[in-house]
């Protein structure tokens, strides 16, 4: 049976040719050595198209504009590094719902090369893709050339992300640590939002949580609950704490009973130690995990996501500030709609009531409302107003399910910061949302 050829990083980057389409592993599954070295072949290639998602590593091939004739980068989800260099002119966002991100992209641009990370093979020759199976296994099946950085420091995880070494063309031996995402400490606003959401969640519910202070506050507030389940896009440190505390055991789930299901993991070293060789954590293909129809199979499914701004009709803008791409659609629509497909399911969109933003005219920073009459010009609508359920700020939460525009105006104003409520009502009258 074929075994992969062991090569160096320098040999790996020289496999890339002009006009190739290269797909990289996502977030914690990024091939760090390849990314750090790719710019070194800039004088040998032109028009190489790289696709990534939620990048953590800063590769010179996209951070330095001098290489833009050699490399362009398309991303399913922006991070701070891409926002910083977007103006270079060779970086673009791929609109997507995460459960179809790989499928639709690969129909448009089949990968010539996939480069990712994996654990060393077991005695049967199987490697684990470790931290992500959002689109990686799909890319491996389609790519002409598969290169994996094999790293003993990465957790060996289970699900459907095992790959036999015969399916791999090249292996680069690596010894770096997986990237760590610090556990955000919830602030007072996070705790207020988290406590409201936790008060709505029943024992036996199944959870989807994201990253940040608000999701961590929710997780902390749920530590006393019983028989919670996990069916989530991202397995986080906060979710791990629920399992360790005995609050989450998956006994009441309708699918994958007793298993904690996700399509990628990212967090602390404690999280990586927890998921290592842990068969209760199942990292399955993102096309399956984030499918709203699959999510809805569990009763009492709860989805919790954050956003940038919400307008008075309920439109949710979570990925751009006006026309400027900030992050990505990710699985927000997938999980919000999936939760509402569920029997007794609930979807929560969370945000602080205000933000400090720079005034474009004065240049001074000022407090602005994040509940707004209309979204900023050019803002991408991540979750349509027809798909919104609960909206929660530190001033409380309201359910928009089944409400009219006039009812939504009153409900959303009630959870806006008090200093902006009169102004929001006046604007709602001007726009014809409500009468005087």
Order of alpha helices (4+ residues) and beta strands (2+ residues): beta-alpha-beta-alpha-beta-alpha-beta-alpha-beta-alpha-beta-beta-alpha-beta-beta-beta-beta-alpha-beta-alpha-beta-beta-alpha-beta-beta-alpha-beta-alpha-alpha-beta-beta-beta-beta-beta-alpha-beta-beta-beta-beta-beta-beta-alpha-alpha
